[in-house]
Amino acid sequence: MVLDKELDKTKLLFLDACRNLMELGELSQEEYMGICDLLDRLDGLSREQFEQELRRVSRGLSDLIS
């Protein structure tokens, strides 16, 4: 239960950071929506799949957080 809450909190913080990047023009709305979709599918992806998909939808900006 605690781990689930922490994961949800982390997702929200990450989405907030991505929203800020979108507002700054660093991410398009399409990229932001792709990241939102990716987080919705997180449970079905391996770490490698998640990182690969995140790089694809965010034009490599995810490398900043790796």
Secondary structure, 3 states (H helix, E strand, C coil): CHHHHHHHHHHHHHHHHHHHHHHCCCCCHHHHHHHHHHHHCHHHCCHHHHHHHHHHHCCCHHHHHC
